[in-house]
């Protein structure tokens, strides 16, 4: 048989079909700042700087880790795209930035257009919810590098902030209070440990005692975007720092915004551990310290504020149906 790209494992027609399927999804996220459509070599985004005195671009790149393994097991691919966008949005929002546009990279063992469409549908949903334009990306088919039914993804977010409005922890002081805001589950971290523990006992379709949905559905809960909450807080009080709780847990992430010479004191009993984390802990007989390093434990965002602003923070949060939980202080 004569050799060809297709019988080597790369289907150009599948790639073209995928592009045609996703065009409307991508365009649904465009703002007036997007100057090109899908298919160009580069994507163009026109900056509107009239509301910025000293604009600084802020960017972040990330993936969703082995949460993808749960998507493969359940054959559910319409939520991991939302996870990726929201994770990236949170990472720059905690710096005080407004997200502008998002770009993705998808790599498949074999490109199935319906699967790719579901992933990008997730991107578009989260981009629209966050007011972010999905302006470009790359979809690669790499037989031999990935399993035929698996894929990997990463995303890049770009945003903007006035230099004097950057939130980086510089103003954090002894006596500041830490308020935590609930996560929707594991978000996008700790899945290697969670899978290792849970799938020795359960399948993705099992409904553990006390749960109202399958383990697979529970583990695929969408990583929450805190953009609206962050904006409400920073626009109404002088927040000293935000911490997005990802890999490394509460302490590992929050120490990034705490100046040298200061420490973090957490009251680990100040909120109720969500049942998915309790299930992981009990099933794997995992020590508290290990849990605290691997997972967010139900707290996905932390705001560090002056004690005098605590009441206002609680009021602001409540006004948009968010609960501000006092979980610790700076010592």
Rosetta blueprint (number, residue, H / E / L):
1 X L
2 X L
3 X L
4 X L
5 X L
6 X L
7 X L
8 X L
9 X L
10 X L
11 X L
12 X H
13 X H
14 X H
15 X H
16 X H
17 X H
18 X H
19 X H
20 X H
21 X H
22 X H
23 X H
24 X H
25 X H
26 X H
27 X H
28 X L
29 X L
30 X L
31 X L
32 X L
33 X L
34 X E
35 X L
36 X L
37 X L
38 X L
39 X L
40 X L
41 X L
42 X L
43 X L
44 X L
45 X E
46 X L
47 X L
48 X L
49 X L
50 X L
51 X L
52 X L
53 X L
54 X L
55 X E
56 X E
57 X E
58 X E
59 X E
60 X E
61 X E
62 X E
63 X L
64 X L
65 X L
66 X L
67 X H
68 X H
69 X H
70 X H
71 X H
72 X H
73 X H
74 X H
75 X L
76 X L
77 X L
78 X L
79 X L
80 X H
81 X H
82 X H
83 X H
84 X H
85 X H
86 X H
87 X H
88 X H
89 X H
90 X H
91 X H
92 X H
93 X H
94 X L
95 X L
96 X L
97 X L
98 X E
99 X E
100 X E
101 X E
102 X E
103 X E
104 X E
105 X E
106 X E
107 X E
108 X E
109 X L
110 X L
111 X L
112 X L
113 X H
114 X H
115 X H
116 X H
117 X H
118 X H
119 X H
120 X H
121 X H
122 X H
123 X H
124 X H
125 X H
126 X H
127 X H
128 X H
129 X H
130 X H
131 X L
132 X L
133 X E
134 X E
135 X E
136 X E
137 X E
138 X E
139 X E
140 X E
141 X E
142 X L
143 X E
144 X L
145 X L
146 X E
147 X L
148 X L
149 X L
150 X L
151 X E
152 X E
153 X E
154 X E
155 X E
156 X E
157 X E
158 X E
159 X E
160 X E
161 X E
162 X E
163 X H
164 X H
165 X H
166 X L
167 X L
168 X L
169 X L
170 X L
171 X L
172 X L
173 X L
174 X L
175 X L
176 X L
177 X E
178 X E
179 X E
180 X E
181 X E
182 X E
183 X L
184 X L
185 X L
186 X L
187 X L
188 X L
189 X L
190 X L
191 X H
192 X H
193 X H
194 X H
195 X H
196 X H
197 X H
198 X H
199 X L
200 X L
201 X L
202 X L
203 X L
204 X L
205 X L
206 X L
207 X L
208 X L
209 X L
210 X L
211 X L
212 X L
213 X L
214 X L
215 X H
216 X H
217 X H
218 X H
219 X H
220 X L
221 X L
222 X L
223 X L
224 X L
225 X L
226 X L
227 X H
228 X H
229 X H
230 X H
231 X H
232 X H
233 X H
234 X H
235 X L
236 X L
237 X L
238 X L
239 X L
240 X L
241 X E
242 X E
243 X E
244 X E
245 X L
246 X L
247 X L
248 X L
249 X H
250 X H
251 X H
252 X H
253 X H
254 X H
255 X H
256 X H
257 X H
258 X L
259 X L
260 X L
261 X L
262 X L
263 X L
264 X E
265 X E
266 X E
267 X L
268 X L
269 X L
270 X L
271 X L
272 X L
273 X L
274 X L
275 X H
276 X H
277 X H
278 X H
279 X H
280 X H
281 X H
282 X H
283 X H
284 X H
285 X L
286 X L
287 X L
288 X H
289 X H
290 X H
291 X H
292 X H
293 X H
294 X H
295 X L
296 X L
297 X L
298 X L
299 X E
300 X E
301 X E
302 X E
303 X E
304 X E
305 X E
306 X L
307 X H
308 X H
309 X H
310 X H
311 X H
312 X H
313 X H
314 X H
315 X H
316 X H
317 X H
318 X H
319 X H
320 X L
321 X L
322 X L
323 X L
324 X L
325 X E
326 X E
327 X E
328 X E
329 X E
330 X E
331 X L
